[in-house]
Amino acid sequence: MKFKIFLILILVSHNLFSQSNYSAFIKLKRLFLEEKYNQVIELENYTDKKNEFYPYTLFYKAVSEYKTNSIEKSRNYFNEIIKLFPNWSQIDEVYYWLVKLDFYDKSIGEALKNFSNINKLNIRDELYPEMDPFLEDIPSSQLYKYYNSYPENKSIAKYYGRFLLKEYLSQDVINEINKILKIVENDDLFVSDESKFRVAILLPFMFDGLDNNFFIKNNDFIMDLYSGINYGFKNNDSIISNIEILTFDSRRDPDVVKKLISNGSLESVDLIIGPLYSKPIDIIKQFCLENKIIMINPLSSNNRIIDDNNYSFLFKPSIKTVAKRVAEYSIENFSENKNSIIFYERNYQDSLIAELYKQELDSNDFNIIYSQSVGLEDSRLILDSLASTYEYILSDSLFDTLSNVSDIIIKEGRGIDDLDTTYMYTEKFYIENDSIGHVFISSKNSLFASNAISALDIRNDTIPLIGYSDWIDYNVISVDQFQDIDIRMIGTNFFEKENNTYKSIDRFFRSNYKRKLSNNFLLGYDLINMIISINSIYGKYFQFGLRNEKEIKTNLLSNPFYLEFNDNQNVKIYKVDNFKIESIN
């Protein structure tokens, strides 16, 4: 009986105590919601530490201390909650306020540490804008340390990504940026101010005033390129407001280029097209390297321009890339018969392509029967090598057998010493039918093309021949020969004529210039379209666009791409099929 009475007294007292705790908590909460922070602080705490309301009481007091600028007291309350109630349902809110306290103290290291304990995304998102100002001016070395420690922090990732975008973009750096883009929105990483993307064109116009326009009239090579750039730029109304074109006459003179640099003409430039000649190129290469500015040579395929400078690019595939990509094509398509013959014109570019091509095939167990340099004066050597025959004398029994075969031509020969002596023979090629897997001609010259095609035209078999799309324009070769012989053409200077944009440009050019459409005009048009395409997606981060796009869309369907390389990797190979020129790779 006494025990029951004692138990009842305990329950009643506990109930009264709970009601007291609850009443105190409600009063505290009301004052807090009314933003009477001083009264919250002054209100005596009656809540027992084991009571469910205790962490809330500490929380309201902690926030109130923060609101009244009692930073240390506020921090102590929050730390007490973490110590006593580490698994409290509202623990993310505690860390939220600790981060704000760290911002107040400008303790960015502690802020990041506390921030990393927040699991709720909506709370993190609310703090990111407050965190950004503390990261804007942090040295890159410290930013790198923070990023390694907190890779999921969007603000850190964003600013670290922006730092990376200013550097040379190796494949490792691109992979890191793409990893950052999984948590950071494109618009947050690729920030763009209201300033325009400035493209400087440095070409040797050789302009000496309106009274002396001899060079302009006789400088179609340069003027066509520039006119193509200008035409392409003006025919992209949607992007024209984002790009500014600056044009300079480099005059093939290194001193002119040095002056452009010294007088500040190239300051704040984002991209340079040109120059074209070696000495001005060397000066601009150094300027671009020092200022981390991309330069693109629109016409050259020379690896020397890009091999020693990460910020120097070629719009065309380089010599090395042409050789490598064509070799890859041959390895993939001619492996059933690995016997090969290579002819190349006796000059730097064609001989280098042939040598690099040969090395690639050698490493894949191809049998190079011979690789022969040929000068223009002895280009007939190609015809003689491929089409030369000898007399194969037939025995009586073989003659009887072959004479009944309609496709075999048997001829009669006479002896040299005794003219009355006769013999029967057939003509055989020194290079036997179907013994060669393919022939590669490294030359764009019409003499090389006509001799090679004539040789294969004579032969009875079909040996695949790799040449260049430039051969199509030569009158010495008929369309039927391209159709009937297995000719594969490297298209480094070729644009697909069935394309609607090509047809429109062709009409414009013939109407305005009264001559055949210039390839340089097309190159200029295509180059500016590539620049516009990248700018429309990546803004000022042009280098990343070049590195990141696996196929850059252009109106002429050339679709260049660079990835980790500094020259265009899209080496197309064409073939005439049904009297149409079509890409086959």
BELSULCOR-V13880 format. One record per residue. N is the residue number from 1. NEAR is the number of other ideal C-beta (glycine too) atoms within 10 Angstrom. D_FIRST is the distance of its C-alpha to the first C-alpha in Angstrom with 1 decimal. Layout:
n,near,d_first
N,NEAR,D_FIRST
N,NEAR,D_FIRST
This chain:
n,near,d_first
1,5,0.0
2,6,3.8
3,7,5.3
4,8,5.2
5,9,6.4
6,10,8.6
7,10,9.9
8,10,10.8
9,10,12.5
10,10,14.4
11,10,15.5
12,10,16.7
13,10,18.5
14,10,20.0
15,10,21.2
16,10,22.7
17,13,24.3
18,14,25.8
19,10,27.2
20,13,28.7
21,18,30.3
22,14,31.6
23,11,33.1
24,18,34.7
25,20,36.1
26,11,37.5
27,14,39.2
28,22,40.7
29,15,41.9
30,12,43.5
31,19,45.4
32,21,46.5
33,10,47.8
34,10,49.6
35,11,51.2
36,14,50.0
37,19,49.9
38,12,50.0
39,15,46.9
40,25,45.1
41,18,46.0
42,10,45.1
43,18,41.7
44,6,39.0
45,13,36.9
46,16,33.2
47,20,32.5
48,13,30.6
49,12,32.8
50,7,30.3
51,17,30.2
52,12,32.5
53,18,34.5
54,19,35.5
55,20,38.7
56,18,39.8
57,24,39.4
58,23,41.5
59,20,44.0
60,21,44.6
61,24,45.0
62,26,47.4
63,20,49.6
64,25,49.6
65,22,50.8
66,21,53.5
67,15,54.6
68,14,55.0
69,9,57.0
70,17,54.4
71,13,55.2
72,10,53.6
73,16,50.3
74,24,50.3
75,19,51.1
76,14,48.3
77,22,45.7
78,25,47.1
79,14,47.1
80,17,43.5
81,24,42.6
82,15,44.7
83,8,43.1
84,13,39.4
85,17,39.8
86,10,42.9
87,5,41.9
88,16,41.0
89,8,42.4
90,12,44.5
91,18,45.9
92,15,49.5
93,17,49.4
94,26,48.5
95,23,51.6
96,21,53.6
97,19,53.1
98,25,53.7
99,26,57.0
100,17,57.9
101,21,57.1
102,21,59.4
103,17,62.1
104,14,61.7
105,13,62.3
106,9,65.0
107,15,63.2
108,17,64.4
109,12,63.4
110,15,59.8
111,22,59.9
112,20,61.1
113,16,58.5
114,22,55.6
115,23,57.4
116,15,57.4
117,15,53.5
118,20,53.6
119,10,53.3
120,13,53.6
121,9,57.3
122,8,57.1
123,15,55.8
124,21,58.6
125,10,61.2
126,13,60.2
127,21,60.7
128,16,64.1
129,9,66.3
130,13,64.8
131,22,65.4
132,14,69.1
133,10,70.6
134,17,69.3
135,20,71.0
136,9,74.4
137,7,76.0
138,17,74.3
139,9,76.9
140,13,77.3
141,7,76.3
142,12,72.9
143,17,72.5
144,15,73.2
145,14,70.4
146,20,68.0
147,19,69.1
148,10,68.6
149,13,65.0
150,16,64.0
151,14,66.3
152,9,64.1
153,22,64.2
154,21,66.6
155,24,67.9
156,26,68.8
157,24,70.3
158,21,72.3
159,24,73.9
160,25,74.5
161,24,76.1
162,20,78.3
163,15,79.4
164,21,80.2
165,20,82.3
166,12,84.6
167,12,85.4
168,13,87.6
169,21,85.7
170,12,85.8
171,11,84.2
172,9,81.1
173,17,80.8
174,17,81.2
175,10,78.5
176,18,76.2
177,22,77.0
178,13,76.3
179,13,72.9
180,22,72.2
181,16,73.3
182,7,70.5
183,14,68.0
184,21,70.4
185,10,72.2
186,10,76.1
187,9,76.5
188,18,74.2
189,22,76.1
190,19,79.6
191,12,79.5
192,14,82.8
193,7,83.9
194,5,86.5
195,11,89.4
196,17,91.7
197,22,92.2
198,17,95.5
199,23,98.0
200,22,101.1
201,23,104.2
202,26,106.7
203,26,109.8
204,20,113.5
205,18,114.8
206,18,117.9
207,13,118.2
208,13,121.0
209,6,121.0
210,7,122.4
211,5,126.0
212,10,125.5
213,13,123.4
214,9,125.2
215,16,122.1
216,15,119.9
217,8,122.5
218,10,122.8
219,17,119.2
220,15,117.8
221,13,115.8
222,21,113.6
223,20,113.9
224,21,112.8
225,26,109.6
226,20,108.9
227,19,109.8
228,26,107.4
229,27,104.6
230,17,105.4
231,17,105.8
232,25,102.4
233,19,100.7
234,11,102.2
235,17,101.2
236,18,97.5
237,7,96.7
238,8,92.9
239,15,92.7
240,14,95.8
241,8,93.8
242,17,91.6
243,19,94.6
244,15,97.4
245,18,100.6
246,14,102.6
247,14,106.1
248,18,108.1
249,18,111.6
250,25,111.3
251,20,115.1
252,16,114.8
253,16,114.9
254,18,112.3
255,11,113.2
256,17,112.3
257,26,108.9
258,14,108.3
259,11,109.2
260,20,106.6
261,16,104.0
262,9,105.1
263,9,105.4
264,8,101.9
265,14,103.0
266,21,100.4
267,9,97.5
268,13,94.4
269,20,95.9
270,21,93.4
271,22,95.9
272,26,99.6
273,25,102.0
274,24,104.9
275,27,107.1
276,19,109.5
277,16,111.7
278,13,110.9
279,13,111.3
280,24,109.3
281,24,106.7
282,16,106.2
283,18,105.7
284,27,103.2
285,20,101.4
286,12,100.8
287,19,99.7
288,21,97.2
289,16,95.8
290,10,95.3
291,13,93.8
292,12,91.8
293,19,93.8
294,19,94.8
295,24,98.5
296,22,99.8
297,23,103.4
298,22,104.4
299,19,107.4
300,19,107.3
301,21,106.1
302,19,106.7
303,16,103.8
304,14,105.0
305,22,103.6
306,21,100.0
307,12,99.9
308,10,99.4
309,19,97.4
310,16,93.9
311,20,94.6
312,22,97.9
313,23,98.0
314,23,100.6
315,21,100.6
316,22,102.5
317,23,101.6
318,23,103.0
319,22,105.6
320,17,103.1
321,23,100.7
322,23,103.6
323,24,104.6
324,19,101.0
325,20,100.1
326,23,103.4
327,23,103.0
328,14,99.5
329,17,101.0
330,24,103.8
331,16,101.5
332,10,99.4
333,16,102.3
334,20,105.1
335,12,103.4
336,6,105.2
337,15,108.5
338,17,108.0
339,16,111.7
340,24,112.2
341,22,115.0
342,22,114.7
343,25,117.3
344,23,116.8
345,22,118.9
346,14,120.1
347,14,118.0
348,10,114.8
349,16,112.4
350,22,113.6
351,16,114.1
352,18,110.6
353,26,109.0
354,22,111.0
355,16,110.0
356,19,106.3
357,25,106.5
358,20,108.3
359,14,105.6
360,18,102.8
361,22,104.7
362,14,105.7
363,10,102.0
364,14,101.3
365,9,104.2
366,21,106.7
367,12,110.3
368,16,112.3
369,16,115.8
370,9,117.1
371,19,116.1
372,14,119.2
373,17,120.0
374,23,122.7
375,11,124.7
376,12,126.0
377,9,129.5
378,12,128.6
379,20,125.9
380,14,127.9
381,16,126.6
382,25,123.5
383,19,125.7
384,12,127.8
385,20,124.8
386,23,123.0
387,18,126.0
388,12,128.7
389,13,130.1
390,10,132.3
391,13,134.6
392,11,133.1
393,12,136.1
394,19,135.6
395,10,136.9
396,8,138.9
397,8,136.1
398,14,133.5
399,15,135.9
400,10,136.3
401,12,132.5
402,15,131.7
403,12,134.7
404,7,132.9
405,9,129.8
406,6,130.3
407,6,128.0
408,11,129.8
409,9,132.9
410,14,135.5
411,11,138.4
412,8,141.8
413,12,142.8
414,10,146.1
415,10,146.7
416,7,147.8
417,5,150.6
418,8,151.8
419,8,151.5
420,6,152.3
421,10,149.1
422,10,146.2
423,14,142.6
424,18,139.6
425,15,136.4
426,16,133.2
427,11,131.8
428,12,128.4
429,18,126.3
430,12,125.9
431,21,122.2
432,9,121.7
433,12,120.1
434,13,116.3
435,13,116.2
436,23,114.6
437,20,111.1
438,21,111.7
439,22,113.8
440,28,112.5
441,27,115.0
442,30,113.7
443,27,115.9
444,20,116.1
445,19,119.9
446,16,121.9
447,20,124.3
448,24,121.5
449,26,120.0
450,20,123.2
451,24,124.3
452,30,120.9
453,25,120.8
454,18,124.4
455,23,123.8
456,22,121.0
457,15,123.0
458,13,125.7
459,17,123.5
460,8,122.6
461,13,119.0
462,12,116.2
463,22,114.9
464,20,112.1
465,23,113.3
466,25,111.0
467,23,112.6
468,23,111.8
469,19,111.4
470,19,114.2
471,25,116.6
472,19,116.0
473,13,118.1
474,14,121.2
475,7,124.1
476,13,125.3
477,21,122.5
478,11,122.3
479,10,119.2
480,11,120.1
481,18,119.9
482,20,116.4
483,14,115.6
484,14,117.3
485,20,116.5
486,15,113.0
487,23,112.7
488,23,109.3
489,24,109.5
490,27,107.4
491,20,106.7
492,19,106.2
493,16,108.5
494,20,107.9
495,21,106.2
496,17,105.7
497,12,108.4
498,10,106.7
499,14,103.9
500,9,104.1
501,19,103.6
502,18,106.5
503,11,108.7
504,12,107.8
505,23,108.6
506,16,111.8
507,11,113.0
508,14,112.1
509,21,113.8
510,12,117.0
511,8,117.3
512,10,116.8
513,15,118.4
514,7,121.1
515,10,120.5
516,10,118.4
517,19,114.6
518,18,114.0
519,17,111.5
520,21,110.6
521,25,109.8
522,24,107.3
523,22,105.8
524,29,105.3
525,27,103.8
526,25,101.4
527,23,100.4
528,26,99.4
529,24,97.5
530,27,95.5
531,30,94.7
532,22,93.7
533,20,91.5
534,22,89.6
535,23,89.4
536,15,87.9
537,15,84.9
538,22,84.5
539,19,86.1
540,20,87.4
541,25,85.8
542,21,89.0
543,25,88.8
544,24,85.4
545,22,86.7
546,24,89.7
547,23,87.4
548,20,84.7
549,19,86.7
550,9,87.8
551,9,90.4
552,21,91.5
553,15,92.8
554,21,96.3
555,20,98.5
556,18,101.1
557,16,98.7
558,23,99.4
559,17,95.7
560,21,95.8
561,16,92.9
562,21,92.4
563,12,88.9
564,12,89.2
565,18,93.0
566,22,95.3
567,26,97.7
568,24,97.5
569,17,96.4
570,19,97.5
571,20,100.8
572,19,101.7
573,18,104.2
574,22,106.2
575,17,108.4
576,20,110.9
577,11,109.7
578,6,111.4
579,9,113.3
580,12,110.1
581,17,108.8
582,11,105.2
583,14,102.6
584,12,101.8
585,16,99.1
